[in-house]
Amino acid sequence: MLAMSLAGHDKGNLYVVLEENSGTDSYLLSDGKHRTLSHPKRKNAKHVQLITHLPDSTLARMQEITLDAHVRKILKDYSANVRQQDVMDSSGFMSS
């Protein structure tokens, strides 16, 4: 899954969800740059919006995360896909 920060100094940032801690109702998040795989950010569940509907290519890449570069690539590709979808929606084309 991916998550968008809704509160805090990182509001609006996109992260990859590495782990869900149901006992503390929080997530461990990484962006591959400031919050690396070795030092993920713990964020309260009520302060993030989960993004669960992802393209198949993104889901496949998420299974292979071993480096911070993989996390950055996933976030970059997802952001580009969202921007492309926004352009198509605003130009009047039907989105699938």
Backbone atoms as SQL, in Angstrom:
CREATE TABLE atoms (id INTEGER PRIMARY KEY, chain TEXT, resi INTEGER, resn TEXT, atom TEXT, x REAL, y REAL, z REAL);
INSERT INTO atoms VALUES
  (1, 'A', 1, 'MET', 'N', 0.840, -1.183, 0.000),
  (2, 'A', 1, 'MET', 'CA', 0.000, 0.000, 0.000),
  (3, 'A', 1, 'MET', 'C', 0.881, 1.241, 0.000),
  (4, 'A', 2, 'LEU', 'N', 0.283, 2.314, -0.429),
  (5, 'A', 2, 'LEU', 'CA', 0.894, 3.626, -0.323),
  (6, 'A', 2, 'LEU', 'C', 0.064, 4.430, 0.662),
  (7, 'A', 3, 'ALA', 'N', 0.639, 5.511, 1.180),
  (8, 'A', 3, 'ALA', 'CA', -0.074, 6.360, 2.125),
  (9, 'A', 3, 'ALA', 'C', 0.308, 7.808, 1.890),
  (10, 'A', 4, 'MET', 'N', -0.679, 8.690, 2.051),
  (11, 'A', 4, 'MET', 'CA', -0.474, 10.134, 1.963),
  (12, 'A', 4, 'MET', 'C', -0.609, 10.690, 3.371),
  (13, 'A', 5, 'SER', 'N', 0.365, 11.491, 3.775),
  (14, 'A', 5, 'SER', 'CA', 0.325, 12.113, 5.093),
  (15, 'A', 5, 'SER', 'C', -0.734, 13.205, 5.112),
  (16, 'A', 6, 'LEU', 'N', -1.593, 13.182, 6.136),
  (17, 'A', 6, 'LEU', 'CA', -2.667, 14.161, 6.257),
  (18, 'A', 6, 'LEU', 'C', -2.381, 15.232, 7.302),
  (19, 'A', 7, 'ALA', 'N', -1.406, 14.977, 8.181),
  (20, 'A', 7, 'ALA', 'CA', -1.133, 15.916, 9.267),
  (21, 'A', 7, 'ALA', 'C', 0.349, 15.916, 9.597),
  (22, 'A', 8, 'GLY', 'N', 0.790, 17.013, 10.183),
  (23, 'A', 8, 'GLY', 'CA', 2.176, 17.128, 10.592),
  (24, 'A', 8, 'GLY', 'C', 2.986, 17.927, 9.591),
  (25, 'A', 9, 'HIS', 'N', 4.275, 18.062, 9.865),
  (26, 'A', 9, 'HIS', 'CA', 5.145, 18.846, 8.984),
  (27, 'A', 9, 'HIS', 'C', 5.332, 18.207, 7.616),
  (28, 'A', 10, 'ASP', 'N', 4.997, 16.918, 7.507),
  (29, 'A', 10, 'ASP', 'CA', 5.131, 16.201, 6.240),
  (30, 'A', 10, 'ASP', 'C', 3.797, 16.069, 5.504),
  (31, 'A', 11, 'LYS', 'N', 2.827, 16.899, 5.850),
  (32, 'A', 11, 'LYS', 'CA', 1.498, 16.844, 5.234),
  (33, 'A', 11, 'LYS', 'C', 1.609, 16.894, 3.712),
  (34, 'A', 12, 'GLY', 'N', 0.930, 15.964, 3.044),
  (35, 'A', 12, 'GLY', 'CA', 0.939, 15.912, 1.592),
  (36, 'A', 12, 'GLY', 'C', 2.005, 15.008, 1.002),
  (37, 'A', 13, 'ASN', 'N', 2.902, 14.489, 1.834),
  (38, 'A', 13, 'ASN', 'CA', 3.958, 13.602, 1.333),
  (39, 'A', 13, 'ASN', 'C', 3.411, 12.202, 1.098),
  (40, 'A', 14, 'LEU', 'N', 3.980, 11.549, 0.104),
  (41, 'A', 14, 'LEU', 'CA', 3.592, 10.196, -0.268),
  (42, 'A', 14, 'LEU', 'C', 4.629, 9.213, 0.258),
  (43, 'A', 15, 'TYR', 'N', 4.171, 8.111, 0.827),
  (44, 'A', 15, 'TYR', 'CA', 5.048, 7.103, 1.410),
  (45, 'A', 15, 'TYR', 'C', 4.612, 5.706, 0.979),
  (46, 'A', 16, 'VAL', 'N', 5.548, 4.771, 1.067),
  (47, 'A', 16, 'VAL', 'CA', 5.240, 3.343, 0.935),
  (48, 'A', 16, 'VAL', 'C', 5.034, 2.809, 2.345),
  (49, 'A', 17, 'VAL', 'N', 3.964, 2.057, 2.550),
  (50, 'A', 17, 'VAL', 'CA', 3.696, 1.454, 3.854),
  (51, 'A', 17, 'VAL', 'C', 4.522, 0.178, 3.959),
  (52, 'A', 18, 'LEU', 'N', 5.422, 0.144, 4.934),
  (53, 'A', 18, 'LEU', 'CA', 6.275, -1.018, 5.135),
  (54, 'A', 18, 'LEU', 'C', 5.655, -2.023, 6.093),
  (55, 'A', 19, 'GLU', 'N', 4.959, -1.499, 7.097),
  (56, 'A', 19, 'GLU', 'CA', 4.420, -2.370, 8.130),
  (57, 'A', 19, 'GLU', 'C', 3.255, -1.684, 8.825),
  (58, 'A', 20, 'GLU', 'N', 2.264, -2.488, 9.218),
  (59, 'A', 20, 'GLU', 'CA', 1.136, -1.982, 9.990),
  (60, 'A', 20, 'GLU', 'C', 1.249, -2.523, 11.407),
  (61, 'A', 21, 'ASN', 'N', 1.229, -1.640, 12.390),
  (62, 'A', 21, 'ASN', 'CA', 1.267, -2.044, 13.798),
  (63, 'A', 21, 'ASN', 'C', -0.135, -1.895, 14.363),
  (64, 'A', 22, 'SER', 'N', -0.897, -2.985, 14.357),
  (65, 'A', 22, 'SER', 'CA', -2.288, -2.916, 14.789),
  (66, 'A', 22, 'SER', 'C', -2.408, -2.652, 16.292),
  (67, 'A', 23, 'GLY', 'N', -1.411, -3.058, 17.071),
  (68, 'A', 23, 'GLY', 'CA', -1.453, -2.818, 18.508),
  (69, 'A', 23, 'GLY', 'C', -1.378, -1.345, 18.859),
  (70, 'A', 24, 'THR', 'N', -0.594, -0.584, 18.110),
  (71, 'A', 24, 'THR', 'CA', -0.445, 0.843, 18.377),
  (72, 'A', 24, 'THR', 'C', -1.221, 1.687, 17.369),
  (73, 'A', 25, 'ASP', 'N', -1.914, 1.042, 16.438),
  (74, 'A', 25, 'ASP', 'CA', -2.697, 1.724, 15.411),
  (75, 'A', 25, 'ASP', 'C', -1.838, 2.737, 14.652),
  (76, 'A', 26, 'SER', 'N', -0.693, 2.244, 14.152),
  (77, 'A', 26, 'SER', 'CA', 0.228, 3.106, 13.409),
  (78, 'A', 26, 'SER', 'C', 0.840, 2.330, 12.252),
  (79, 'A', 27, 'TYR', 'N', 1.539, 3.065, 11.403),
  (80, 'A', 27, 'TYR', 'CA', 2.198, 2.482, 10.242),
  (81, 'A', 27, 'TYR', 'C', 3.658, 2.899, 10.226),
  (82, 'A', 28, 'LEU', 'N', 4.503, 2.035, 9.668),
  (83, 'A', 28, 'LEU', 'CA', 5.889, 2.393, 9.403),
  (84, 'A', 28, 'LEU', 'C', 5.961, 2.754, 7.925),
  (85, 'A', 29, 'LEU', 'N', 6.454, 3.969, 7.638),
  (86, 'A', 29, 'LEU', 'CA', 6.427, 4.520, 6.295),
  (87, 'A', 29, 'LEU', 'C', 7.833, 4.869, 5.829),
  (88, 'A', 30, 'SER', 'N', 8.049, 4.756, 4.522),
  (89, 'A', 30, 'SER', 'CA', 9.332, 5.120, 3.934),
  (90, 'A', 30, 'SER', 'C', 9.100, 5.859, 2.632),
  (91, 'A', 31, 'ASP', 'N', 9.948, 6.879, 2.393),
  (92, 'A', 31, 'ASP', 'CA', 9.914, 7.566, 1.098),
  (93, 'A', 31, 'ASP', 'C', 11.195, 7.312, 0.310),
  (94, 'A', 32, 'GLY', 'N', 12.137, 6.563, 0.900),
  (95, 'A', 32, 'GLY', 'CA', 13.368, 6.206, 0.209),
  (96, 'A', 32, 'GLY', 'C', 14.420, 7.292, 0.181),
  (97, 'A', 33, 'LYS', 'N', 14.076, 8.487, 0.644),
  (98, 'A', 33, 'LYS', 'CA', 15.036, 9.592, 0.619),
  (99, 'A', 33, 'LYS', 'C', 15.269, 10.119, 2.034),
  (100, 'A', 34, 'HIS', 'N', 14.259, 10.759, 2.608),
  (101, 'A', 34, 'HIS', 'CA', 14.388, 11.288, 3.964),
  (102, 'A', 34, 'HIS', 'C', 14.094, 10.214, 5.005),
  (103, 'A', 35, 'ARG', 'N', 13.139, 9.372, 4.709),
  (104, 'A', 35, 'ARG', 'CA', 12.794, 8.247, 5.582),
  (105, 'A', 35, 'ARG', 'C', 13.124, 6.961, 4.836),
  (106, 'A', 36, 'THR', 'N', 14.277, 6.410, 5.186),
  (107, 'A', 36, 'THR', 'CA', 14.790, 5.250, 4.468),
  (108, 'A', 36, 'THR', 'C', 14.219, 3.958, 5.041),
  (109, 'A', 37, 'LEU', 'N', 14.531, 2.857, 4.387),
  (110, 'A', 37, 'LEU', 'CA', 14.080, 1.556, 4.867),
  (111, 'A', 37, 'LEU', 'C', 14.674, 1.231, 6.232),
  (112, 'A', 38, 'SER', 'N', 15.883, 1.707, 6.492),
  (113, 'A', 38, 'SER', 'CA', 16.523, 1.431, 7.776),
  (114, 'A', 38, 'SER', 'C', 16.033, 2.362, 8.889),
  (115, 'A', 39, 'HIS', 'N', 15.425, 3.495, 8.527),
  (116, 'A', 39, 'HIS', 'CA', 14.894, 4.442, 9.510),
  (117, 'A', 39, 'HIS', 'C', 13.513, 4.936, 9.072),
  (118, 'A', 40, 'PRO', 'N', 12.506, 4.043, 9.080),
  (119, 'A', 40, 'PRO', 'CA', 11.176, 4.456, 8.621),
  (120, 'A', 40, 'PRO', 'C', 10.495, 5.389, 9.620),
  (121, 'A', 41, 'LYS', 'N', 9.501, 6.090, 9.143),
  (122, 'A', 41, 'LYS', 'CA', 8.720, 7.008, 9.965),
  (123, 'A', 41, 'LYS', 'C', 7.533, 6.256, 10.536),
  (124, 'A', 42, 'ARG', 'N', 7.314, 6.392, 11.852),
  (125, 'A', 42, 'ARG', 'CA', 6.111, 5.835, 12.469),
  (126, 'A', 42, 'ARG', 'C', 5.064, 6.935, 12.463),
  (127, 'A', 43, 'LYS', 'N', 3.890, 6.625, 11.907),
  (128, 'A', 43, 'LYS', 'CA', 2.838, 7.631, 11.785),
  (129, 'A', 43, 'LYS', 'C', 1.527, 7.022, 12.261),
  (130, 'A', 44, 'ASN', 'N', 0.802, 7.768, 13.068),
  (131, 'A', 44, 'ASN', 'CA', -0.497, 7.344, 13.573),
  (132, 'A', 44, 'ASN', 'C', -1.456, 7.120, 12.407),
  (133, 'A', 45, 'ALA', 'N', -2.253, 6.076, 12.494),
  (134, 'A', 45, 'ALA', 'CA', -3.152, 5.699, 11.404),
  (135, 'A', 45, 'ALA', 'C', -4.160, 6.797, 11.070),
  (136, 'A', 46, 'LYS', 'N', -4.565, 7.588, 12.055),
  (137, 'A', 46, 'LYS', 'CA', -5.547, 8.638, 11.769),
  (138, 'A', 46, 'LYS', 'C', -4.920, 9.837, 11.050),
  (139, 'A', 47, 'HIS', 'N', -3.587, 9.847, 10.912),
  (140, 'A', 47, 'HIS', 'CA', -2.901, 10.946, 10.241),
  (141, 'A', 47, 'HIS', 'C', -2.442, 10.594, 8.829),
  (142, 'A', 48, 'VAL', 'N', -2.899, 9.447, 8.311),
  (143, 'A', 48, 'VAL', 'CA', -2.550, 9.060, 6.947),
  (144, 'A', 48, 'VAL', 'C', -3.801, 8.612, 6.193),
  (145, 'A', 49, 'GLN', 'N', -3.747, 8.786, 4.884),
  (146, 'A', 49, 'GLN', 'CA', -4.789, 8.261, 4.011),
  (147, 'A', 49, 'GLN', 'C', -4.157, 7.151, 3.188),
  (148, 'A', 50, 'LEU', 'N', -4.674, 5.934, 3.345),
  (149, 'A', 50, 'LEU', 'CA', -4.130, 4.798, 2.614),
  (150, 'A', 50, 'LEU', 'C', -4.588, 4.828, 1.161),
  (151, 'A', 51, 'ILE', 'N', -3.706, 4.434, 0.272),
  (152, 'A', 51, 'ILE', 'CA', -4.000, 4.330, -1.159),
  (153, 'A', 51, 'ILE', 'C', -3.891, 2.852, -1.499),
  (154, 'A', 52, 'THR', 'N', -5.022, 2.215, -1.688),
  (155, 'A', 52, 'THR', 'CA', -5.031, 0.770, -1.891),
  (156, 'A', 52, 'THR', 'C', -5.256, 0.368, -3.343),
  (157, 'A', 53, 'HIS', 'N', -5.839, 1.240, -4.157),
  (158, 'A', 53, 'HIS', 'CA', -6.078, 0.925, -5.569),
  (159, 'A', 53, 'HIS', 'C', -4.865, 1.363, -6.372),
  (160, 'A', 54, 'LEU', 'N', -3.999, 0.392, -6.637),
  (161, 'A', 54, 'LEU', 'CA', -2.740, 0.673, -7.319),
  (162, 'A', 54, 'LEU', 'C', -2.657, -0.096, -8.624),
  (163, 'A', 55, 'PRO', 'N', -1.944, 0.444, -9.595),
  (164, 'A', 55, 'PRO', 'CA', -1.727, -0.294, -10.846),
  (165, 'A', 55, 'PRO', 'C', -0.988, -1.607, -10.571),
  (166, 'A', 56, 'ASP', 'N', -1.226, -2.599, -11.413),
  (167, 'A', 56, 'ASP', 'CA', -0.584, -3.907, -11.239),
  (168, 'A', 56, 'ASP', 'C', 0.940, -3.807, -11.263),
  (169, 'A', 57, 'SER', 'N', 1.469, -2.918, -12.097),
  (170, 'A', 57, 'SER', 'CA', 2.921, -2.770, -12.170),
  (171, 'A', 57, 'SER', 'C', 3.484, -2.267, -10.839),
  (172, 'A', 58, 'THR', 'N', 2.770, -1.377, -10.182),
  (173, 'A', 58, 'THR', 'CA', 3.208, -0.863, -8.882),
  (174, 'A', 58, 'THR', 'C', 3.141, -1.956, -7.831),
  (175, 'A', 59, 'LEU', 'N', 2.076, -2.741, -7.850),
  (176, 'A', 59, 'LEU', 'CA', 1.941, -3.836, -6.889),
  (177, 'A', 59, 'LEU', 'C', 3.064, -4.852, -7.050),
  (178, 'A', 60, 'ALA', 'N', 3.429, -5.142, -8.295),
  (179, 'A', 60, 'ALA', 'CA', 4.510, -6.096, -8.541),
  (180, 'A', 60, 'ALA', 'C', 5.833, -5.565, -8.006),
  (181, 'A', 61, 'ARG', 'N', 6.084, -4.284, -8.210),
  (182, 'A', 61, 'ARG', 'CA', 7.333, -3.682, -7.709),
  (183, 'A', 61, 'ARG', 'C', 7.371, -3.658, -6.186),
  (184, 'A', 62, 'MET', 'N', 6.228, -3.506, -5.561),
  (185, 'A', 62, 'MET', 'CA', 6.193, -3.427, -4.096),
  (186, 'A', 62, 'MET', 'C', 6.597, -4.757, -3.452),
  (187, 'A', 63, 'GLN', 'N', 6.434, -5.854, -4.171),
  (188, 'A', 63, 'GLN', 'CA', 6.829, -7.157, -3.651),
  (189, 'A', 63, 'GLN', 'C', 8.338, -7.331, -3.646),
  (190, 'A', 64, 'GLU', 'N', 9.048, -6.483, -4.404),
  (191, 'A', 64, 'GLU', 'CA', 10.491, -6.633, -4.581),
  (192, 'A', 64, 'GLU', 'C', 11.297, -5.528, -3.906),
  (193, 'A', 65, 'ILE', 'N', 10.734, -4.840, -2.929),
  (194, 'A', 65, 'ILE', 'CA', 11.436, -3.736, -2.282),
  (195, 'A', 65, 'ILE', 'C', 12.560, -4.277, -1.402),
  (196, 'A', 66, 'THR', 'N', 13.795, -3.923, -1.756),
  (197, 'A', 66, 'THR', 'CA', 14.946, -4.271, -0.924),
  (198, 'A', 66, 'THR', 'C', 15.873, -3.074, -0.746),
  (199, 'A', 67, 'LEU', 'N', 15.718, -2.062, -1.595),
  (200, 'A', 67, 'LEU', 'CA', 16.575, -0.878, -1.553),
  (201, 'A', 67, 'LEU', 'C', 15.724, 0.388, -1.504),
  (202, 'A', 68, 'ASP', 'N', 16.331, 1.455, -0.985),
  (203, 'A', 68, 'ASP', 'CA', 15.651, 2.744, -0.978),
  (204, 'A', 68, 'ASP', 'C', 15.352, 3.212, -2.401),
  (205, 'A', 69, 'ALA', 'N', 16.196, 2.851, -3.339),
  (206, 'A', 69, 'ALA', 'CA', 15.973, 3.216, -4.738),
  (207, 'A', 69, 'ALA', 'C', 14.682, 2.595, -5.268),
  (208, 'A', 70, 'HIS', 'N', 14.338, 1.395, -4.816),
  (209, 'A', 70, 'HIS', 'CA', 13.087, 0.759, -5.229),
  (210, 'A', 70, 'HIS', 'C', 11.896, 1.571, -4.728),
  (211, 'A', 71, 'VAL', 'N', 11.968, 2.048, -3.492),
  (212, 'A', 71, 'VAL', 'CA', 10.892, 2.854, -2.912),
  (213, 'A', 71, 'VAL', 'C', 10.728, 4.148, -3.710),
  (214, 'A', 72, 'ARG', 'N', 11.840, 4.827, -3.994),
  (215, 'A', 72, 'ARG', 'CA', 11.782, 6.071, -4.760),
  (216, 'A', 72, 'ARG', 'C', 11.178, 5.844, -6.143),
  (217, 'A', 73, 'LYS', 'N', 11.533, 4.747, -6.798),
  (218, 'A', 73, 'LYS', 'CA', 11.020, 4.435, -8.133),
  (219, 'A', 73, 'LYS', 'C', 9.512, 4.185, -8.093),
  (220, 'A', 74, 'ILE', 'N', 9.040, 3.475, -7.091),
  (221, 'A', 74, 'ILE', 'CA', 7.607, 3.207, -6.942),
  (222, 'A', 74, 'ILE', 'C', 6.845, 4.515, -6.771),
  (223, 'A', 75, 'LEU', 'N', 7.331, 5.392, -5.884),
  (224, 'A', 75, 'LEU', 'CA', 6.652, 6.659, -5.627),
  (225, 'A', 75, 'LEU', 'C', 6.685, 7.568, -6.852),
  (226, 'A', 76, 'LYS', 'N', 7.803, 7.572, -7.569),
  (227, 'A', 76, 'LYS', 'CA', 7.933, 8.393, -8.775),
  (228, 'A', 76, 'LYS', 'C', 6.963, 7.910, -9.858),
  (229, 'A', 77, 'ASP', 'N', 6.914, 6.601, -10.073),
  (230, 'A', 77, 'ASP', 'CA', 6.022, 6.047, -11.097),
  (231, 'A', 77, 'ASP', 'C', 4.555, 6.275, -10.747),
  (232, 'A', 78, 'TYR', 'N', 4.215, 6.116, -9.471),
  (233, 'A', 78, 'TYR', 'CA', 2.830, 6.330, -9.050),
  (234, 'A', 78, 'TYR', 'C', 2.438, 7.790, -9.245),
  (235, 'A', 79, 'SER', 'N', 3.315, 8.712, -8.849),
  (236, 'A', 79, 'SER', 'CA', 3.026, 10.143, -9.004),
  (237, 'A', 79, 'SER', 'C', 2.853, 10.509, -10.473),
  (238, 'A', 80, 'ALA', 'N', 3.696, 9.961, -11.337),
  (239, 'A', 80, 'ALA', 'CA', 3.581, 10.227, -12.772),
  (240, 'A', 80, 'ALA', 'C', 2.269, 9.678, -13.312),
  (241, 'A', 81, 'ASN', 'N', 1.866, 8.513, -12.857),
  (242, 'A', 81, 'ASN', 'CA', 0.620, 7.892, -13.291),
  (243, 'A', 81, 'ASN', 'C', -0.573, 8.737, -12.860),
  (244, 'A', 82, 'VAL', 'N', -0.539, 9.267, -11.646),
  (245, 'A', 82, 'VAL', 'CA', -1.633, 10.106, -11.140),
  (246, 'A', 82, 'VAL', 'C', -1.706, 11.408, -11.935),
  (247, 'A', 83, 'ARG', 'N', -0.546, 12.032, -12.206),
  (248, 'A', 83, 'ARG', 'CA', -0.531, 13.270, -12.994),
  (249, 'A', 83, 'ARG', 'C', -1.070, 13.026, -14.402),
  (250, 'A', 84, 'GLN', 'N', -0.689, 11.905, -15.005),
  (251, 'A', 84, 'GLN', 'CA', -1.172, 11.578, -16.346),
  (252, 'A', 84, 'GLN', 'C', -2.684, 11.384, -16.322),
  (253, 'A', 85, 'GLN', 'N', -3.187, 10.732, -15.296),
  (254, 'A', 85, 'GLN', 'CA', -4.627, 10.504, -15.168),
  (255, 'A', 85, 'GLN', 'C', -5.360, 11.839, -14.987),
  (256, 'A', 86, 'ASP', 'N', -4.794, 12.751, -14.212),
  (257, 'A', 86, 'ASP', 'CA', -5.396, 14.064, -14.014),
  (258, 'A', 86, 'ASP', 'C', -5.464, 14.843, -15.319),
  (259, 'A', 87, 'VAL', 'N', -4.412, 14.760, -16.127),
  (260, 'A', 87, 'VAL', 'CA', -4.391, 15.458, -17.417),
  (261, 'A', 87, 'VAL', 'C', -5.461, 14.881, -18.322),
  (262, 'A', 88, 'MET', 'N', -5.593, 13.578, -18.353),
  (263, 'A', 88, 'MET', 'CA', -6.597, 12.950, -19.199),
  (264, 'A', 88, 'MET', 'C', -8.006, 13.317, -18.732),
  (265, 'A', 89, 'ASP', 'N', -8.228, 13.339, -17.422),
  (266, 'A', 89, 'ASP', 'CA', -9.541, 13.688, -16.893),
  (267, 'A', 89, 'ASP', 'C', -9.904, 15.141, -17.196),
  (268, 'A', 90, 'SER', 'N', -8.943, 16.035, -17.109),
  (269, 'A', 90, 'SER', 'CA', -9.214, 17.453, -17.345),
  (270, 'A', 90, 'SER', 'C', -9.361, 17.787, -18.826),
  (271, 'A', 91, 'SER', 'N', -8.847, 16.929, -19.695),
  (272, 'A', 91, 'SER', 'CA', -8.962, 17.202, -21.127),
  (273, 'A', 91, 'SER', 'C', -10.264, 16.668, -21.722),
  (274, 'A', 92, 'GLY', 'N', -11.073, 16.016, -20.911),
  (275, 'A', 92, 'GLY', 'CA', -12.366, 15.557, -21.382),
  (276, 'A', 92, 'GLY', 'C', -12.388, 14.124, -21.853),
  (277, 'A', 93, 'PHE', 'N', -11.263, 13.418, -21.813),
  (278, 'A', 93, 'PHE', 'CA', -11.246, 12.027, -22.204),
  (279, 'A', 93, 'PHE', 'C', -11.829, 11.179, -21.086),
  (280, 'A', 94, 'MET', 'N', -12.437, 10.102, -21.477),
  (281, 'A', 94, 'MET', 'CA', -12.977, 9.161, -20.496),
  (282, 'A', 94, 'MET', 'C', -11.833, 8.379, -19.889),
  (283, 'A', 95, 'SER', 'N', -11.839, 8.226, -18.579),
  (284, 'A', 95, 'SER', 'CA', -10.809, 7.425, -17.936),
  (285, 'A', 95, 'SER', 'C', -11.343, 6.037, -17.687),
  (286, 'A', 96, 'SER', 'N', -10.448, 5.061, -17.720),
  (287, 'A', 96, 'SER', 'CA', -10.889, 3.679, -17.531),
  (288, 'A', 96, 'SER', 'C', -10.610, 3.210, -16.137);
